[in-house]
Amino acid sequence: MNLPGKVAVVTGVGAGIGAAVADIFAAAGARIVGLECNAQALDRTARRVAGNPGELHPICAYVSSEQSVGLAFQKSQRDTTPSTFW
């Protein structure tokens, strides 16, 4: 998989499937907007994927909260300049 220039929004990046997707996408060169409600787990994922060609833009957010998700997307738009959201 080759994803340079792509931006992926991934929820639950702190553990499980979300963390695995973040690892795979980062290895493929994507910019990842990583949402996670657990700040420690989010930090662990950010440190783990740091050596990959892609990059993680970690955002602490609760996906069950419309306001939290809205703020997360505002932040992601400021922090990334995506050519394509994927």
ABEGO torsion letter per residue (X at the ends): XBABGBBBBBBGAABEAAAAAAAAAAAAGBBBBBBBABAAAAAAAAAAAAABABBBBBBBBBAABAAAAAAAAAAAAAABBBABBX
